[in-house]
Amino acid sequence: MIEVFVPTLKQALIITAFVLFMMVVIDYINVQSKNLWANKLQRSPILQIIVAAILGITPGCLGAFTVVSLYSHRMMGVAGLVAAMIATSGDEAFVMFALFPEKAVLLQFVLLGIAILTGFIVNLFAKKNEPAGTHGFVIHEHEKCKCFVKKDIIPQLKNISFERTVLLLFSAILIILLATGIIGPNNWDWKKIIFLSGGLFLLFVFITTPEHFLKEHLYNHIIKKHLIRIFLWTWGAFVVLYFVQSNLELSDLVKDNPHWILFIAVLVGLIPESGPHLLFATLFSQNLLPFSILIANSIVQDGHGMLPLLAESGKDFVKVKIINMVVGLLVGFILLQLGL
């Protein structure tokens, strides 16, 4: 069982660490700006959709995680969330750029267009039901938070609280694990640099922020309310997916039955994992699969992007997956009929 739990634990840790980084960044900026940027984004569904789609189209799962963080903090509506998950291809995007770069670029632009269009359509039906007025952030209007005061840093460390000790230990261990390659990328690429920069930023915030912000916003709100659930759900999902993948054998793909393959591609796209979808990218690279089926799978699948949302709201997770499945089937069928 070690070969199951250790790799899945590492994957869950790196995803949870990035979600923590994004949540801290959002909370930090939001308190400093007194909700001004958050309110502006929340008041503009069109801006939400465009920003979410652009974040989603970036290769890997980082953009998708960012949108989920915004959504969980009520700064992004369901239309933006749907747009991001349609646009994203997760880690498969890196493989596709390596296998067929020109067609991969075309695919990304097509996904971006479909994501924005779908987001606009969803917004027409969902905007009246969007949560309004309140964010997931804890904001106290009568207080002014100065998150970086030089003269307070040393006294805070001399009289260090339990919460600050826990957060500093966590960030220090995270940085060591990332630097040594125990979790995250082994090679020193841009992803490793981003993760390490995130860890260092967390360390900076946990050292410098005042006690109230650290306890109420970071420890009580983000860590206790969000992060523990996200970690447990993510780890559990990886363990389940490991057993699913180890028994999943998609063989005997027949070119004479493209509609059945389309249906299978969309169903596989429902799996919130980077891995099974590589089958369709590989088959497409060998001209064994039409573009229509690849794009249908890409629309529905979102790599690991939806796992944090599963911890926040299973209902929203299912809702977004159903919408994307319908869009994937519709677009795939139309393109298949057009001979693409």
C-alpha positions in Angstrom: 0.0 0.0 0.0 3.0 2.3 0.4 3.3 2.6 -3.4 -0.3 3.9 -3.4 -0.4 6.2 -0.4 3.1 7.9 -0.7 2.7 9.2 -4.3 -0.9 10.2 -3.8 0.1 12.0 -0.6 2.8 13.9 -2.4 0.4 14.9 -5.2 -2.2 16.0 -2.6 0.4 18.1 -0.7 1.6 20.0 -3.8 -2.0 20.8 -4.8 -2.9 21.9 -1.3 0.2 24.0 -1.0 -0.6 25.9 -4.2 -4.2 26.4 -3.1 -2.9 27.8 0.2 -0.6 30.1 -1.7 -3.4 31.4 -3.9 -5.8 31.8 -1.0 -3.2 33.7 1.1 -2.4 36.0 -1.9 -6.1 36.7 -2.5 -6.8 37.4 1.2 -3.6 39.5 1.6 -4.4 41.7 -1.4 -8.1 41.8 -0.6 -7.5 43.1 3.0 -4.9 45.7 1.8 -7.3 47.0 -0.9 -10.3 46.8 1.4 -12.3 44.7 -1.0 -12.1 47.2 -3.9 -10.6 44.8 -6.5 -12.8 42.0 -5.3 -15.9 44.0 -5.6 -15.0 45.2 -9.1 -14.4 41.6 -10.2 -17.6 40.4 -8.5 -19.7 43.2 -10.1 -18.6 42.3 -13.6 -19.6 38.8 -14.8 -18.2 39.6 -18.3 -14.8 40.4 -16.7 -15.0 37.2 -14.6 -15.7 35.0 -17.6 -12.8 36.5 -19.7 -10.3 36.4 -16.8 -11.4 32.9 -15.9 -11.1 31.6 -19.5 -7.6 33.2 -19.9 -6.5 31.7 -16.6 -7.9 28.3 -17.7 -6.2 28.3 -21.0 -2.7 28.5 -19.4 -1.1 25.0 -19.5 -1.2 23.0 -16.3 -3.7 23.2 -13.5 -2.4 26.4 -11.8 -4.9 28.7 -13.6 -7.8 26.4 -12.8 -6.8 26.3 -9.1 -6.7 30.1 -9.1 -10.3 30.3 -10.4 -11.5 27.7 -7.9 -9.9 29.9 -5.1 -11.7 32.9 -6.5 -14.9 31.0 -6.7 -14.7 29.7 -3.2 -14.2 33.3 -2.0 -17.3 34.5 -3.9 -15.2 36.6 -6.3 -16.0 34.5 -9.3 -19.5 33.3 -10.3 -20.4 29.9 -11.7 -20.2 31.2 -15.3 -16.5 32.1 -14.8 -15.9 28.7 -13.2 -17.5 26.9 -16.1 -15.5 29.0 -18.6 -12.2 28.2 -16.8 -12.9 24.4 -16.7 -13.8 24.3 -20.4 -10.7 26.2 -21.3 -8.2 24.2 -19.2 -6.6 21.0 -20.4 -4.5 20.5 -17.3 -1.1 18.9 -17.7 -2.2 17.3 -20.9 -1.6 20.7 -22.6 2.2 20.3 -22.1 2.1 16.9 -23.8 0.0 18.1 -26.6 2.4 21.0 -27.3 5.2 18.5 -27.4 3.3 16.0 -29.7 1.6 18.4 -32.1 2.5 22.1 -31.3 0.7 23.8 -34.2 -2.6 21.8 -33.7 -2.2 22.3 -30.0 -2.2 26.1 -30.4 -5.3 25.8 -32.6 -7.0 23.6 -30.0 -6.2 26.2 -27.2 -7.8 29.0 -29.3 -10.9 26.9 -30.0 -11.2 26.0 -26.4 -10.9 29.7 -25.4 -13.7 30.7 -27.8 -16.0 27.9 -26.6 -15.2 28.7 -23.0 -16.1 32.4 -23.3 -19.2 31.7 -25.3 -20.4 29.0 -22.9 -19.6 31.4 -20.0 -21.8 34.1 -21.5 -24.7 31.6 -22.0 -24.4 30.2 -18.4 -24.3 33.8 -17.1 -27.7 34.5 -18.7 -29.3 31.7 -16.7 -27.2 31.8 -13.6 -26.7 35.5 -12.8 -30.0 35.9 -10.9 -28.9 33.0 -8.6 -25.4 34.1 -8.0 -24.4 34.7 -4.4 -24.4 38.5 -4.0 -22.9 40.9 -1.5 -20.8 38.7 0.7 -17.4 37.2 0.0 -15.8 34.3 1.6 -13.3 36.7 3.2 -13.6 37.9 6.7 -13.4 41.7 6.5 -13.8 44.1 9.5 -14.7 47.5 8.2 -13.8 49.3 11.5 -10.2 47.9 11.4 -7.3 49.0 9.3 -4.9 46.2 8.7 -1.3 47.2 8.0 0.1 43.9 6.9 3.8 45.0 7.0 5.1 47.1 9.9 8.8 46.7 10.4 8.9 47.6 14.1 6.4 45.0 15.0 8.1 42.0 13.3 10.7 41.3 16.0 8.3 41.7 19.0 5.9 39.3 17.2 8.6 36.7 16.8 9.8 37.1 20.4 6.3 36.5 21.7 5.4 34.1 19.0 1.8 32.7 19.1 0.8 29.0 18.6 -0.8 29.9 15.3 2.3 31.7 13.9 4.5 28.8 15.0 2.3 26.3 13.2 2.2 28.4 10.0 6.0 29.1 10.0 6.8 25.4 10.6 4.5 24.4 7.8 5.9 26.9 5.3 9.6 26.0 6.2 8.9 22.3 5.8 7.1 23.0 2.5 10.1 25.0 1.1 12.5 22.2 2.1 10.3 19.5 0.5 10.0 21.6 -2.7 13.7 22.5 -2.9 14.8 18.8 -2.4 12.3 17.5 -4.9 10.5 15.3 -2.4 7.2 16.9 -3.6 6.6 18.9 -6.8 8.9 18.9 -9.9 12.3 17.2 -9.6 13.9 19.4 -12.2 14.5 23.1 -11.8 11.9 24.3 -14.3 9.4 27.2 -14.2 6.9 25.2 -12.2 9.5 24.5 -9.5 10.4 28.1 -9.4 6.8 29.2 -9.1 6.1 26.7 -6.2 9.3 27.8 -4.4 8.4 31.4 -4.8 5.0 30.7 -3.4 6.5 28.9 -0.4 8.8 31.9 0.2 5.9 34.3 -0.1 4.0 32.3 2.5 7.0 32.4 4.9 7.2 36.2 4.4 3.5 36.7 5.1 3.5 34.4 8.2 6.5 36.3 9.6 5.4 39.9 8.9 1.6 40.0 9.2 0.0 41.3 12.5 -1.5 38.9 15.0 -5.1 39.6 14.2 -4.7 39.1 10.4 -2.7 35.9 11.0 -5.1 34.4 13.4 -8.5 35.4 12.0 -7.8 35.5 8.3 -5.0 33.0 7.7 -5.3 30.4 10.5 -9.0 30.3 11.5 -10.4 31.1 8.0 -8.0 29.6 5.4 -6.3 26.8 7.3 -9.1 25.5 9.6 -12.1 26.2 7.4 -10.7 25.4 3.9 -7.3 23.8 3.7 -7.7 20.7 5.9 -10.9 19.7 3.9 -9.2 20.4 0.6 -6.2 18.3 1.5 -8.3 15.3 2.8 -10.6 15.4 -0.2 -7.8 15.7 -2.7 -5.7 12.9 -1.1 -8.8 10.7 -1.0 -9.6 11.4 -4.6 -6.1 10.5 -5.7 -6.2 7.2 -3.9 -9.5 6.3 -5.5 -8.3 7.4 -8.9 -5.1 5.3 -8.5 -7.2 2.1 -8.2 -9.5 3.3 -11.1 -6.6 3.9 -13.4 -4.8 0.7 -12.5 -7.9 -1.3 -13.7 -8.9 1.0 -16.6 -8.1 -0.6 -19.9 -9.3 1.3 -22.9 -8.4 -1.0 -25.8 -9.7 -2.0 -29.2 -10.5 1.5 -30.3 -12.3 1.2 -33.6 -12.2 3.9 -36.2 -15.5 2.7 -37.6 -17.4 3.7 -34.4 -16.5 7.3 -33.8 -19.7 8.1 -32.0 -19.0 5.5 -29.4 -15.4 6.8 -29.0 -16.8 10.3 -28.6 -19.1 9.1 -25.8 -16.2 7.3 -24.1 -13.9 10.4 -24.4 -16.5 12.5 -22.8 -17.0 10.0 -19.9 -13.3 9.7 -19.4 -13.2 13.5 -19.3 -15.3 13.5 -16.2 -12.4 12.0 -14.2 -10.8 14.8 -12.3 -7.2 13.7 -13.0 -4.4 14.3 -15.4 -3.5 11.0 -17.0 -6.4 9.0 -18.6 -6.9 11.9 -21.1 -3.4 11.4 -22.5 -4.7 8.4 -24.3 -6.7 10.6 -26.6 -3.9 13.1 -27.2 -1.6 10.2 -28.1 -4.1 8.6 -30.5 -4.7 12.0 -32.1 -1.0 12.5 -32.6 -1.0 9.2 -34.5 -3.9 10.2 -36.7 -6.1 7.5 -35.1 -8.5 9.9 -33.6 -10.4 12.9 -35.2 -10.0 16.5 -33.9 -13.7 16.5 -32.8 -13.1 13.7 -30.2 -9.9 15.3 -28.9 -11.7 18.7 -28.4 -14.7 17.0 -26.8 -12.4 15.3 -24.2 -10.5 18.6 -23.7 -13.7 20.5 -23.0 -14.9 18.1 -20.3 -11.6 17.2 -18.6 -9.9 19.8 -16.4 -6.9 17.9 -15.0 -6.7 18.3 -11.2 -8.4 21.7 -11.5 -11.7 20.6 -10.0 -10.4 18.6 -7.0 -10.3 21.6 -4.6 -13.9 22.5 -5.6 -14.9 18.9 -4.6 -13.9 19.8 -1.0 -15.7 23.1 -1.1 -19.0 22.0 -2.7 -19.8 18.6 -4.1 -23.0 20.1 -5.6 -21.1 22.8 -7.5 -18.6 20.1 -8.7 -21.3 18.0 -10.2 -23.1 21.0 -11.7 -20.0 22.2 -13.5 -19.1 18.7 -14.7 -22.7 18.2 -16.1 -22.6 21.6 -18.0 -19.2 20.8 -19.5 -20.2 17.3 -20.4 -23.2 18.6 -22.3 -21.0 21.2 -24.1 -18.4 18.5 -24.9 -20.9 16.1 -26.4 -22.6 18.9 -28.4 -19.4 20.4 -29.8 -17.9 16.9 -30.5 -21.0 15.7 -32.3 -21.3 18.8 -34.5 -17.6 18.7 -35.5 -17.9 14.9 -36.0 -20.8 15.5 -38.4 -18.7 18.1 -40.2 -16.0 15.5 -40.7 -13.5 17.1 -38.4 
